Amino acid sequence: MSLENQIETIKGLLQPLLTDDIFLVEIRVKPTNNVKVYLDADSGLGIEKCIRINRALYKAIEEKNIFLEGDFSLEVSSPGIDEPLKLHRQYVKNIGRDVEVTLKDESKKSGKLVAVNDEAIEIEYKEGKNKKAVVKQETIAIEAIKQIKVQIKF
């Protein structure tokens, strides 16, 4: 079975397990038959949901005999905080958070993600310091974006 077929088969087995507001971000299969399933949820993806889906999906993959040798490992998690957002649904979920936007021309813009629609995002940022600081908003076309990463502040 080709890699593309494996991924499509796994997607098919996963779909009925995605309850509530859980959605698929990406599936990766390494040559060692290490399957990584990245999920997210509009209301947050807790460890309990990952464990439930992992157990059910592992059993389904085993029964479907996707990997001829029978050896495979499965990891189900949310994408790491350092992973760029991949789906429009993730943009919407992260409204209100600080983001760094890398444009296709490699320039970067940072600010708070304040709005998202099908064509563009809007970020808000401060220019200047102290009393002279001015809050500005900028609209960025989706097609101009290379990637968006959430910025974590401690």
Backbone hydrogen bonds, N-H to C=O, Kabsch-Sander energy under -0.5 kcal/mol:
donor,donor_aa,acceptor,acceptor_aa,energy
6,Q,2,S,-2.6
7,I,3,L,-2.7
8,E,4,E,-2.5
9,T,5,N,-2.7
10,I,6,Q,-2.6
11,K,7,I,-2.6
12,G,8,E,-2.1
13,L,9,T,-2.0
14,L,10,I,-2.3
15,Q,11,K,-2.3
17,L,14,L,-2.1
18,L,14,L,-0.7
18,L,15,Q,-1.4
19,T,17,L,-1.6
22,I,19,T,-2.1
23,F,40,D,-3.2
25,V,38,Y,-3.1
26,E,38,Y,-1.6
28,R,36,K,-2.7
30,K,34,N,-2.4
33,N,30,K,-2.2
35,V,33,N,-0.8
35,V,73,S,-3.4
36,K,28,R,-3.3
36,K,34,N,-0.6
37,V,35,V,-0.5
37,V,75,E,-3.2
38,Y,26,E,-3.2
38,Y,36,K,-0.6
39,L,37,V,-0.6
39,L,77,S,-2.7
40,D,23,F,-2.4
42,D,21,D,-1.3
44,G,41,A,-1.8
46,G,44,G,-0.7
50,C,46,G,-1.6
51,I,47,I,-2.6
52,R,48,E,-2.4
53,I,49,K,-2.4
54,N,50,C,-2.8
55,R,51,I,-2.5
56,A,52,R,-1.9
57,L,53,I,-2.9
58,Y,54,N,-2.7
59,K,55,R,-1.9
60,A,56,A,-2.0
61,I,57,L,-2.8
62,E,58,Y,-2.4
63,E,59,K,-2.5
64,K,60,A,-2.0
65,N,61,I,-0.9
65,N,62,E,-0.7
66,I,61,I,-1.3
68,L,66,I,-0.7
70,G,67,F,-1.9
72,F,70,G,-0.5
73,S,33,N,-2.1
75,E,35,V,-2.7
77,S,37,V,-2.5
77,S,75,E,-0.5
83,E,80,G,-2.2
85,L,148,I,-3.2
90,Q,87,L,-0.9
91,Y,87,L,-1.5
92,V,88,H,-2.1
93,K,89,R,-2.0
94,N,90,Q,-1.4
94,N,91,Y,-0.6
95,I,92,V,-1.5
96,G,113,L,-3.8
97,R,94,N,-2.1
99,V,111,G,-3.2
100,E,149,K,-2.8
101,V,109,K,-3.6
102,T,100,E,-0.5
102,T,147,Q,-2.9
103,L,101,V,-0.6
103,L,107,S,-3.1
104,K,144,A,-2.7
106,E,103,L,-2.4
109,K,101,V,-2.3
111,G,99,V,-1.9
112,K,124,E,-3.1
113,L,97,R,-2.7
114,V,112,K,-0.7
114,V,122,E,-2.9
115,A,122,E,-1.4
117,N,120,A,-2.6
121,I,140,I,-2.6
122,E,115,A,-2.5
123,I,138,E,-2.7
124,E,112,K,-2.1
125,Y,136,K,-2.6
127,E,134,V,-2.6
132,K,129,K,-1.8
133,A,130,N,-1.4
134,V,127,E,-2.9
136,K,125,Y,-3.3
136,K,134,V,-0.5
138,E,123,I,-2.7
140,I,121,I,-2.8
142,I,119,E,-3.1
144,A,141,A,-1.5
145,I,142,I,-1.6
146,K,102,T,-2.9
147,Q,102,T,-1.9
148,I,85,L,-0.5
149,K,100,E,-2.3
151,Q,98,D,-3.2
152,I,150,V,-0.5
